[in-house]
Amino acid sequence: MIVVQVISREMTGVLYVKMGFVYPLIVTLTLLYTGLQASEAYDWGYWGRNGPENWPGICKTGKRQSPINIVTEDAIRRDLGALKFNRYDFAFPATLFNNGHSVEVRLDGVPLHLSGGSLSSVYVLEQMHFHWDAEHTVDGLRDPLELHLVHYNKKYLNLEAAMKFEDGIAVVAVLFKLSAEDNQDLSPIVETTKIAWHKIGHMTHIRHKQIPLKFLPKDHTTYYHYEGSLTTPTCNESVLWFVMTEKLKVSEAQMNVFRQVESINGTLKCNNRPTQNLGNRKVYHRLDGYFDDSSSIKPNACAVLIVSTLLANLLRGNL
């Protein structure tokens, strides 16, 4: 069963009034916050004059931008270690938010942690959101849906602070392929999205079991990894990307729900940034127990010296 409650920022202001706070101050703060959100939404979008080709700053000039096209033959096969999803098997209540650019989901309760792989620290889950069509492509093929699980490095205060550092953010990307049947694990999000279609800036509370784990593939062992950026402005180049190899399923009917989400600039038929130039970056494909040539065992210098000495003595007839 899904329990849904819709809360708007305007309603929050009214509740504060009933609690005895100063009305003019609350109304001013509420309008200011809402206005800032609306202004930010107008600053960028996915088409027209606000589209990706006109995103400013590092979005245009950066050298490690995301998303990318992953070429499987070029990916360096290496065992970087398995990703560890701590508390991802817990059940939490969640809040769904139409932020005008995507459907964003935040979990309430004990923080979920990501570690392992090539990560040198523990990362805390901040939120997860969806892109349709997918942003990352594999061998030039684009899937209909992509989920981003956004984490920030625990050694920094929060996501905003972490965005300033190259190791600040870790995003796990999950791709979805089309299926003839609905993905039942995705249904709570889809059904709540229908309520939030036209409610830009509103929060919708979801209470449903097993929200997190069901959005991860069963196979956590294989993934693509590279260094990149946020895929939305301000495009900070502070993201360690982990694109899961195994894909989940989504039906066309479920996709049509996402495609009807409203933004300030119109219906979000799509919200994916075009793929960016890989440049000199490397893409790794994590496989169990796999070592490429660059990581293979090199000959021991002492052993080489001993063998060389023995050969020299043999040639001289000393042995």
ZIBELNOR-V305403 format. One record per run of one state. SS is the DSSP state (2 for helix, 1 for strand, 0 for the rest). FROM is the first residue (numbers start at 0). TO is the last residue. Records with the same first field share a line. If there is no record, write none. Layout:
SS->FROM-TO  FROM-TO
//
This chain:
0->0-1  7-7  18-21  43-46  50-50  54-56  61-67  70-74  78-81  86-92  98-101  107-111  116-121  131-135  138-139  141-143  153-157  162-167  179-185  196-201  207-211  215-221  228-237  244-246  258-260  263-264  267-282  286-291  295-299  316-318
1->2-6  68-69  75-77  82-85  93-97  102-106  112-115  122-130  136-137  140-140  144-152  168-178  202-206  222-227  238-243  247-250  261-262  265-266  283-285
2->8-17  22-42  47-49  51-53  57-60  158-161  186-195  212-214  251-257  292-294  300-315
//
